[in-house]
Amino acid sequence: PSGKRLRTIHTCTSRFRNSKMIWCIPSDPEWGSCSLGVFICLGCSGIHRSIPEISKVKSLSLAGWNDTEVQFMAENGNETMRRMYEAAVPVYYYRPTHKDCQVLKEQWIRAKYERKEFIETRDGMLMKRGRDNGQFLNRRFILSKRGGTLKYFTKYDAKEPKAVIKVDSINATFQPQKTGNPNGLQLTYLKDYSTRNIFLYHESGKEIVDWFNSIRAVQFHYLSVAFPGATDAEIKPKLTRNFLIEGYMEKTGPRQTEGFKKRWFTLDHRRLMYFKEPLDAFAKGEVFLGHSDQGYSATAGLPAGTHCNSAWHYGITIVTPDRSFLFTCDTEGEQQDWLKHFNKVIHTQMSPQEYNMEAVFRRRY
């Protein structure tokens, strides 16, 4: 390294030696992982080299270090990375020292950095579609197990998040066709009782799937705490889910005299949401589908005398305790497909949480 870079690395290693975070190095560290931002000893460097897709190892004195790598080491270091990668180590988990055998040290390193077993937060950059301009831009996301939140920031070093989303309201579903990207992920959550969509992707398929499963893991933890008597089998269906059906229909307004307009519809269990376009950030409106015993029904056709200017002739009428909703489909097959899903939901018993949701919807809409 150049003199300036070497001095920076020396300052970092001195700070590391004086910390109380040393577990594997009896003397000065000789190596560093420029991808993880940690200093390591000769013995551990061999283990790190066995996971090159995660840890890029360099000698502190012999290898060439660029300014970005040096800056990354200076900004992170072992104490910072330990707080991240060892945030949730179980009390029973054995932490090896430099005196322990190879298998203990190797599995400890792999558990931390490869399997990420002890992380309470997930922090990384994802491409997010802009709400207004439709451009995908790089944004920082932080998922916190302890806080039960997903935050995103418009800049990596931004102090305040653009949004803080509670994990209990998030649904995540892969949408490669809708987003036009094979790794496209749609996040849906409630903001002020209205549906908000965020569309994301990452060039790495592994990275976007890891984010998807991390969201499910945090949701599982949240629900396990919220419902301590629930079994894993009872909690699992409450995690992320695919939409039951999506597609275009035409709808008229509440007076049923307005012209029919084409909208994109998404059925997420009991919530039928409609958007002007498939990638809109906010739903223009929602219909809650309760149980048939509460007065909900879905039938083919439109009420007699309905003024219908729609070019689509296959009607659907959804009746709720408060009003009726009229839709038209382009084909009979689409009409029957929507009706099949509507009636399956309407004839499924409601949970206590869904009764609460129904009350909110009826007040709002």
C-alpha positions in Angstrom: 0.0 0.0 0.0 1.0 3.6 -0.4 2.3 5.5 2.6 -1.1 7.2 3.2 -3.0 4.0 2.8 -0.6 2.1 5.0 -0.9 4.8 7.8 -4.7 4.5 7.6 -4.6 0.7 7.9 -2.1 1.0 10.8 -4.5 3.4 12.6 -7.3 1.0 12.1 -5.3 -2.0 13.4 -4.1 0.0 16.4 -7.7 0.9 17.3 -8.6 -2.8 16.9 -5.7 -4.0 19.1 -6.8 -1.6 21.9 -10.4 -2.7 21.7 -11.9 -5.5 23.8 -13.3 -7.3 20.8 -10.2 -9.5 20.2 -11.0 -13.2 20.3 -8.7 -14.8 17.7 -5.6 -12.6 17.5 -3.0 -12.8 20.3 -0.9 -10.2 18.5 -1.1 -7.9 15.5 -3.6 -8.9 12.8 -1.8 -9.6 9.5 -4.7 -9.8 7.1 -7.9 -8.0 6.3 -11.2 -8.9 4.6 -11.8 -5.9 2.3 -15.3 -7.1 1.5 -16.4 -7.5 5.2 -14.3 -4.7 6.7 -12.7 -6.9 9.4 -9.1 -7.6 10.4 -8.1 -11.2 10.8 -5.2 -13.4 11.8 -3.3 -15.8 9.6 -5.3 -18.8 10.8 -8.7 -17.3 10.2 -7.6 -15.9 6.8 -7.5 -19.5 5.4 -11.1 -20.0 6.5 -12.1 -16.7 5.0 -10.5 -17.7 1.7 -12.8 -20.7 1.6 -15.8 -18.4 1.2 -14.4 -16.1 -1.5 -17.9 -15.0 -2.6 -18.3 -13.4 0.8 -14.9 -12.6 2.1 -12.1 -11.1 -0.1 -8.8 -11.5 1.9 -5.7 -9.3 1.5 -2.4 -9.0 3.3 -2.1 -5.7 5.2 1.5 -5.2 4.3 2.1 -7.0 1.0 -1.2 -6.7 -1.1 -2.3 -3.7 -3.1 -5.2 -1.8 -1.5 -7.2 0.9 -3.3 -8.6 4.0 -1.7 -12.2 2.5 -1.6 -11.0 -0.6 0.2 -9.0 1.4 2.8 -11.9 3.7 3.4 -14.3 0.8 3.9 -11.9 -0.8 6.5 -11.6 2.6 8.3 -15.4 3.1 8.3 -16.2 -0.4 9.6 -13.7 -2.6 11.5 -14.2 -5.5 13.9 -16.2 -3.7 16.5 -18.8 -2.4 14.0 -19.0 -5.7 12.2 -19.3 -7.6 15.5 -22.3 -5.5 16.5 -23.9 -6.4 13.2 -23.0 -10.0 12.7 -23.1 -11.0 16.4 -26.2 -9.1 17.4 -28.3 -12.1 18.3 -25.8 -14.9 19.4 -27.7 -17.3 21.7 -26.4 -17.4 25.2 -25.5 -21.1 24.9 -23.5 -20.6 21.6 -19.8 -21.3 22.1 -17.6 -18.5 21.0 -14.2 -20.0 20.1 -10.8 -18.4 20.8 -7.6 -18.7 18.9 -6.7 -21.7 21.1 -9.7 -23.8 19.9 -9.7 -26.4 17.1 -10.2 -25.6 13.5 -13.8 -27.0 13.2 -15.0 -24.7 16.0 -13.4 -21.6 14.4 -14.5 -22.5 10.9 -18.2 -23.0 11.8 -18.2 -19.9 13.9 -17.0 -17.8 10.9 -19.4 -19.5 8.5 -22.3 -19.0 10.9 -21.5 -15.3 11.2 -20.7 -14.4 7.6 -22.0 -17.1 5.3 -25.2 -18.2 7.0 -25.7 -14.9 8.9 -27.3 -16.7 11.8 -26.9 -14.0 14.4 -27.9 -10.8 12.5 -30.8 -8.8 13.8 -30.7 -6.3 10.9 -30.2 -6.7 7.2 -28.6 -3.7 5.5 -28.1 -3.3 1.8 -28.8 -1.5 -1.5 -31.8 -2.4 -3.8 -33.1 -0.8 -7.0 -36.4 0.8 -6.2 -38.9 2.2 -8.7 -39.7 5.9 -8.2 -43.3 6.6 -7.3 -43.7 9.5 -9.8 -41.0 9.1 -12.5 -41.0 5.3 -12.8 -37.2 5.1 -12.8 -35.4 2.5 -10.8 -32.8 4.0 -8.5 -30.4 2.6 -5.9 -31.8 2.9 -2.4 -30.6 1.7 1.0 -32.9 -0.7 2.9 -32.5 -1.7 6.6 -34.6 -4.6 8.0 -34.6 -4.8 11.8 -35.7 -7.9 13.6 -35.6 -6.1 17.0 -37.6 -3.2 15.8 -39.9 -5.2 13.5 -39.4 -2.5 10.8 -38.2 -2.1 7.2 -36.7 1.3 6.5 -35.5 2.8 3.3 -33.2 5.8 2.6 -32.8 7.8 -0.5 -29.1 8.0 0.1 -26.7 5.6 1.7 -25.6 8.1 4.3 -29.0 9.8 4.9 -29.7 10.2 8.6 -33.5 10.0 8.3 -35.4 7.2 6.4 -37.8 8.1 3.7 -40.2 5.5 5.1 -40.5 3.2 8.1 -42.7 0.2 7.5 -43.9 -2.2 10.1 -43.3 -5.8 9.2 -46.7 -6.9 10.3 -48.3 -4.9 7.5 -45.9 -6.0 4.7 -46.6 -8.5 2.0 -43.8 -9.5 -0.4 -44.4 -11.3 -3.7 -42.2 -11.8 -6.8 -43.5 -10.0 -9.9 -41.0 -10.6 -12.8 -43.6 -10.0 -15.5 -45.2 -7.0 -14.0 -41.9 -5.2 -13.2 -40.1 -6.4 -16.4 -37.2 -7.7 -14.4 -36.6 -11.4 -13.6 -35.7 -10.5 -10.0 -38.6 -8.1 -9.5 -40.1 -8.0 -6.0 -43.3 -6.2 -5.0 -43.8 -5.0 -1.4 -47.3 -4.1 -0.4 -48.1 -2.5 3.0 -50.7 -0.2 4.6 -50.0 3.5 4.9 -52.7 5.4 6.7 -55.1 2.5 6.0 -54.4 2.8 2.2 -52.4 0.3 0.2 -48.9 1.3 -0.8 -46.8 -0.6 -3.4 -43.0 -0.6 -3.7 -41.3 -2.3 -6.6 -37.7 -3.5 -6.2 -35.1 -5.7 -7.8 -31.4 -6.6 -7.4 -29.1 -7.9 -10.2 -28.3 -10.9 -8.0 -31.0 -13.5 -7.7 -29.5 -14.7 -4.5 -29.6 -11.3 -2.9 -33.2 -10.5 -3.7 -34.3 -14.0 -2.5 -32.3 -13.5 0.7 -34.2 -10.2 1.3 -37.5 -12.0 0.7 -36.7 -14.7 3.2 -35.3 -12.2 5.7 -38.6 -10.4 5.6 -40.4 -13.7 6.2 -38.0 -14.4 9.1 -38.7 -11.1 10.8 -42.4 -11.6 10.3 -42.2 -15.0 11.8 -40.4 -13.7 14.9 -43.0 -10.9 15.2 -45.9 -13.2 15.0 -44.3 -15.8 17.4 -44.1 -13.0 20.0 -47.6 -11.6 19.2 -49.2 -15.1 19.3 -47.2 -17.1 21.8 -49.6 -20.0 21.7 -49.7 -20.4 18.0 -47.9 -23.3 16.3 -45.5 -22.9 13.4 -48.1 -24.4 11.1 -50.6 -21.7 12.2 -48.1 -18.9 11.8 -46.7 -19.9 8.4 -49.8 -18.9 6.3 -49.7 -15.4 7.8 -46.3 -14.7 6.3 -45.8 -13.4 2.8 -48.3 -14.7 0.2 -48.9 -14.5 -3.5 -51.9 -12.5 -4.8 -54.9 -14.7 -5.5 -55.5 -13.1 -8.9 -54.6 -9.9 -10.8 -55.7 -8.4 -14.1 -57.7 -5.7 -15.8 -61.5 -5.2 -15.3 -63.6 -2.1 -15.9 -65.6 -0.5 -13.1 -68.2 2.2 -12.6 -68.6 4.6 -9.7 -70.7 4.5 -6.6 -73.8 6.0 -8.3 -73.5 3.4 -11.0 -74.3 6.0 -13.7 -70.7 7.0 -14.4 -68.8 5.6 -17.3 -66.9 2.3 -16.9 -63.2 2.8 -16.7 -60.4 0.3 -17.1 -58.4 -0.4 -13.9 -55.8 -2.9 -12.8 -57.2 -5.1 -10.0 -55.3 -7.2 -7.4 -57.0 -9.6 -5.0 -55.0 -10.0 -1.8 -57.2 -12.5 0.1 -60.0 -10.2 1.4 -58.8 -7.0 -0.1 -59.7 -6.2 -3.7 -57.5 -3.2 -4.7 -57.7 -1.3 -7.9 -55.1 0.9 -9.6 -55.0 3.0 -12.7 -51.8 1.2 -13.9 -50.2 -2.1 -12.6 -47.1 -0.3 -11.2 -48.9 2.5 -9.4 -47.6 3.2 -6.0 -51.1 3.8 -4.4 -54.4 2.0 -4.8 -57.2 4.3 -6.0 -59.6 2.3 -4.0 -60.3 -1.0 -2.2 -63.2 -3.4 -1.6 -63.2 -5.6 1.5 -64.7 -9.1 0.9 -66.2 -10.3 4.1 -68.2 -13.5 4.8 -71.5 -14.5 3.1 -73.2 -14.5 6.5 -72.4 -10.8 6.8 -74.2 -10.0 3.5 -71.3 -10.3 1.0 -71.9 -11.9 -2.4 -70.4 -12.1 -5.9 -72.5 -13.0 -8.9 -72.3 -12.9 -12.7 -74.0 -10.1 -14.5 -75.0 -6.6 -13.7 -78.3 -5.4 -12.1 -81.2 -4.9 -14.5 -81.4 -1.3 -15.9 -77.6 -0.6 -15.4 -76.4 1.9 -17.8 -73.3 0.2 -19.2 -71.1 1.9 -21.7 -68.3 -0.7 -21.3 -67.0 -2.4 -24.4 -66.6 -5.5 -22.1 -69.8 -7.5 -21.7 -69.2 -10.0 -19.0 -70.3 -8.3 -15.8 -69.7 -9.1 -12.1 -71.7 -7.6 -9.2 -70.2 -7.7 -5.7 -72.6 -6.9 -2.9 -71.4 -5.6 0.5 -73.4 -4.4 3.5 -72.9 -0.8 2.4 -73.1 -0.8 -1.4 -72.7 -2.8 -4.6 -69.7 -2.7 -6.9 -70.1 -3.3 -10.6 -67.3 -4.6 -12.9 -67.0 -5.9 -16.4 -64.5 -8.4 -17.9 -63.3 -8.8 -21.5 -64.0 -12.5 -21.7 -66.3 -15.0 -20.1 -63.2 -17.0 -19.0 -61.9 -14.0 -17.1 -65.3 -13.4 -15.6 -65.5 -16.9 -14.3 -61.9 -16.9 -13.0 -62.6 -13.7 -10.9 -65.9 -15.1 -9.6 -64.2 -18.3 -8.5 -61.7 -16.5 -6.4 -64.3 -14.0 -5.1 -66.7 -16.7 -3.9 -63.9 -18.8 -2.4 -62.9 -15.8 -0.2 -66.5 -14.9 0.6 -67.3 -18.4 1.8 -64.2 -18.7 4.0 -64.7 -18.1 7.7 -63.2 -14.8 9.0 -60.6 -14.5 11.7 -60.9 -12.0 14.6 -58.2 -9.8 12.9 -60.3 -9.8 9.7 -63.4 -8.6 11.5 -61.3 -5.7 12.8 -60.0 -5.0 9.3 -63.6 -5.1 8.0 -64.6 -2.4 10.6 -61.8 -0.2 9.5 -62.7 -0.5 5.8 -66.4 0.2 6.4 -65.5 3.4 8.3 -63.0 4.5 5.6 -64.9 3.5 2.4 
